[in-house]
Amino acid sequence: MKLLDELKQTADRLDSVFQAQLMREDIARIHKLAEMARTGDSYEQFEKAGLYLGWTQGDMRTFELTADLRPFLKAVYMAENENVCDEHDWQVREAWVTFNKARMAKLIGCL
């Protein structure tokens, strides 16, 4: 998945320890999502587990992000279970950008 490569490269270049740590945590979550997508019994099972991987502190506010998180989960699932193509990589990246933007707005609003 190209998104993981992009995030790893970015994390290695970040000056902010906080941003780099958050990005490494996201990389671990996305790795876990990819593994769950490959090995799960159904999309429904994958989505249920994927909604609660610590996207917000203790997943206390994750429910507020469900509308943006679900398309990302669907894109990851398709990328891991269908033929590899650039379209899937693009969909994963676009869904990630949308979700992460919404998530960061929520997290910053908590500070």
C-alpha positions, -999 to +999 in steps of 0.1 A: +000+000+000+016+032-012+001+052+017+022+034+042+053+041+023+044+078+021+036+080+058+069+063+067+089+087+046+071+116+061+076+104+097+113+101+091+116+137+080+094+154+106+110+177+131+081+176+155+085+146+179+047+148+186+038+146+149+063+119+142+049+098+171+013+102+160+023+093+124+041+061+137+010+052+156-011+057+125+013+035+105+008+008+130-030+011+129-030+010+091-007-021+091-032-037+115-061-027+092-044-042+062-038-075+081-074-076+093-086-070+058-066-099+044-075-123+072-110-114+083-141-134+076-162-106+063-162-069+055-187-063+084-164-079+109-134-059+095-153-026+097-165-032+132-130-039+144-115-012+123-137+015+137-120+011+171-083+009+167-075+040+188-082+066+162-089+091+190-078+089+226-094+057+240-117+059+210-139+082+231-145+105+201-141+081+172-179+079+168-178+115+157-155+105+128-174+075+116-187+092+084-151+099+073-135+067+087-159+043+069-148+053+034-111+048+045-119+014+059-137+004+027-108+016+005-083-004+026-104-035+025-108-032-013-070-025-018-062-057+002-088-080-013-090-071-049-064-070-077-036-045-070-041-013-090-032+023-089-069+032-085-070+014-051-039+032-039-055+065-050-087+057-032-069+047+000-048+079+000-078+102-008-099+086+019-070+088+044-065+125+037-102+132+042-104+112+074-072+125+089-081+161+082-114+156+101-097+137+129-070+164+133-097+191+135-114+171+163-081+165+182-070+201+179-105+211+191-098+191+223-067+210+232 
